[in-house]
Amino acid sequence: MADTTKKLIEGIITPMITSVSDRKHIDFDGQGRLLDRIVAGGVNGAFILGTTGEGCSLSERMKQELIEFTVSHARGRVPVFVHIADCCLENSIALASFAERKNADYLVCALPFYFGLTQEEIYRYYIALADNVALPLFLYNIPAQTKMMISAGTVKRLAAHPNIIGIKDSSGNGTYFNTLLSEVKGKYPDFSILVGPDEMLASTMGTGGNGGVNSGSNLFPELFSALFKACKENDRKRIIGLQKIVMHVSSGIYSVDSSPMSFLKGLKTALYLEGMVSDCMCEPLGKVSGADIETIRENLSAVKKEIAETV
């Protein structure tokens, strides 16, 4: 009989922006400032090389440098989650091995993005990965980028594996998330189910979610930490007030640029305006420009004022 015991992971895990000075070099000063900022803001983990971190656009050397730096700079203050997704399974396993050697804590892996897969192929892919890595593994459902969903039934099958301990769901699909809670949590109560979209943190926690991997916690870690706490305490009045600010971050910072990756560009621009990181985007993405920068500056100021009055 499969071991159904998992180490439950809860809280706000920050999917960290990657500060780069150009296509070949990480800005370690900015990266260190950002890591110190989110730790001081009370988050529960640092997640590197994900979508928000532009991990798919970094060379293997830069990925390794970022893993080594993050673990060293974190100094055990928060656990480090490393995204290892790649179209080649062996590359993912190799990066996982490197992360283990450098004392990272957890792995996260989205599906290979090129070939369309059946659910059986998805299942076998994750089993092969989990069988060949040492660190605990999170599934990562992000159909906007991979063009595939990991079905709730497949997640339930995978949850039986002792090394697969949770899922980050960035589908933005509330029905799917609730199905995960119903189908998977019933059998594996310590299987961690975390939400990706910032806007859904409060609603998913209200039905049994374990927290969020929320991009906005790069910029406002205290806001998301406070919202997580309010959800745990079922403080409805405070949840409503904090959720309103989260939605202003979404509309005022994530949605200004008109490109498909506006959330990432807006977030990185706001962090640059705060003096935290470089505004350089990893190619092929380009920077926010022109009047959009000033709009983000104005909206950032307004949100900061709201937070000062509320959090």
Steps between C-alpha positions, in 0.01 A plus 500: 500500500635844406621732773249785505692715750627830359670800654234767463636825357294809578540875466620750244776374271648787296568416134801726482576744222846441351702820489734490200745761374495355148425172323811335643525630856289493815491817708588340833481827695140548392421135556635520853301815578183335376556183700568698817185702434267205466647326804450815708145515365413167657467265204540125546725411208695620197422341162755560225512436123123500459290704256540818705874429515528460120668165565439365151705789356811444712801293397589190701798686645278785619249256647774330698643832616156613616437177691835520676460869582142469627572211734812671632334839546185355656713344775212278605269794571247363251495176299606525136280352226665442160312472171663231285268487197657421164387329182770239563441278804872440549562874519239532774655213693846654464383837630321326787823324592686830497234659722531211743879533516464872574253426783178630349187375674232423239454451127217626281441386143259606228432278203726499192340759275563375144312173448135454585470220755228258608420477870672161510814655350481782754470244779797298376708815452458612860554150635827474306605837636401425861680164486824669394524804728576510870326821607122517557316596183208731427294464184442827317180547299534803272301440180548857373864413435502121449164486313405196712311436824604237752158352568378466858490124450863496394597714800324252726693210347828688531432597862551135593871535418693564824720764338218705343378724782285768343390707204520863397188572296529805276207411276276770646217247481301503823301187415821309434653621828193395697507162328861456617395582854211255487667212317860518622473643852244238596756224459821695556423776755866604525543539123565874460275687258621853427347755264693707249283803408523768770135586455390150609694464826216594733227310316702178475608511863137540596428156354806321638803612297837519670620838379647659192798533272417863440706731279385812683684385813822609324375857523273491805594199716329646808170531311491136396629375835226700672235364264615143562481558877156657473380200301637259760324697773180534294505877560245587235516877537877503467491255208265730307721804562822326402344330198397842369866607501607177327255580221645850471845346453350288224329787319756772567830316454438167326263627232654827379723367223296351214728201432412135581753506788381830644491371859869415493605819324292714734632325808864529395450867410346571841787325678747703290320821596537392863876465451495126560600340168617575148228575246671281240276228361638169376467474122269454319293716740534878480467771764198710581546834328368853464189615681440152645797548734349819643161333537660217699690755710177683587308179572787364709492811716124465549526133599783572744280760667215249529731244655639751751145576612380138511770238561 
